[in-house]
Amino acid sequence: MITELIPTAVGEVLDRAAGWLGWDGRPVSRDGNAWTPHKAMRRVADHLLDHLAEIDCRLAGLPTIPDEWHGRRVTTHADFAPFTEVDLDEARSRLTRLAACYRARLERLDPETLDHEPADGAWSIRKVVEHVANVTYYARMLDPA
């Protein structure tokens, strides 16, 4: 069911993140980027927020805000901070709230609205949500090789 895609993905991210406690401080080089727990969490939250704003703007009939994140191309100094129990708790609060926003928004949409393909060539809302559900990609970057 479309309403469960994001909460399920967020659950997987948080399950993986529990394994990052005690991270040794060395970034993982994968898919052409350096990955740390904080970078993965930053990318998950940014991706969820970006597409939630896209959906809300579209439903309100407003232009979407262009994506100008630096994304995974950059690793900030803050990304190298230790990943602690408090960081996991904060991520859990942040990400589960974002997932709840997706669920609340999607529960109100009929199939026609979910599958409408805008004339500008943008994805339907259903396709956007299916794309966002792949947010687990960022968490998988820290999996052992």
CORSUL-V888752 format. One record per residue. N is the residue number from 1. RES is the residue in one letter. D_CENTER is the distance of its C-alpha to the mean C-alpha in Angstrom with 1 decimal. Layout:
N RES D_CENTER
N RES D_CENTER
This chain:
1 M 18.3
2 I 15.6
3 T 15.1
4 E 14.2
5 L 11.6
6 I 8.5
7 P 10.6
8 T 11.7
9 A 8.5
10 V 7.7
11 G 11.3
12 E 11.3
13 V 9.0
14 L 11.3
15 D 14.3
16 R 13.8
17 A 13.3
18 A 16.7
19 G 18.3
20 W 17.4
21 L 19.9
22 G 22.8
23 W 21.1
24 D 24.0
25 G 22.7
26 R 22.8
27 P 19.9
28 V 19.2
29 S 20.0
30 R 18.2
31 D 17.5
32 G 19.2
33 N 17.3
34 A 17.8
35 W 15.2
36 T 15.4
37 P 13.7
38 H 13.0
39 K 11.7
40 A 9.2
41 M 8.1
42 R 8.4
43 R 6.3
44 V 3.2
45 A 4.7
46 D 6.0
47 H 4.0
48 L 3.8
49 L 7.1
50 D 8.4
51 H 8.5
52 L 9.7
53 A 12.3
54 E 13.2
55 I 14.0
56 D 15.9
57 C 17.8
58 R 18.8
59 L 20.0
60 A 21.9
61 G 23.5
62 L 22.3
63 P 21.3
64 T 17.6
65 I 16.9
66 P 16.6
67 D 13.7
68 E 15.4
69 W 12.8
70 H 14.5
71 G 11.4
72 R 12.1
73 R 15.8
74 V 16.5
75 T 16.7
76 T 17.9
77 H 20.6
78 A 18.5
79 D 16.2
80 F 19.5
81 A 20.1
82 P 20.8
83 F 18.1
84 T 20.0
85 E 20.1
86 V 19.6
87 D 16.3
88 L 15.2
89 D 16.6
90 E 14.9
91 A 11.4
92 R 12.5
93 S 13.7
94 R 10.9
95 L 8.1
96 T 10.9
97 R 12.0
98 L 8.9
99 A 9.2
100 A 12.9
101 C 12.6
102 Y 11.2
103 R 14.0
104 A 16.6
105 R 16.0
106 L 16.1
107 E 19.1
108 R 21.2
109 L 20.9
110 D 23.6
111 P 23.3
112 E 24.9
113 T 22.3
114 L 19.4
115 D 21.2
116 H 22.7
117 E 22.4
118 P 22.9
119 A 25.9
120 D 24.1
121 G 22.5
122 A 19.0
123 W 17.2
124 S 17.9
125 I 15.5
126 R 15.6
127 K 14.7
128 V 11.7
129 V 10.5
130 E 11.5
131 H 9.7
132 V 6.2
133 A 7.5
134 N 7.9
135 V 4.6
136 T 7.5
137 Y 9.1
138 Y 8.1
139 A 9.6
140 R 12.4
141 M 13.5
142 L 15.2
143 D 17.1
144 P 20.8
145 A 22.2
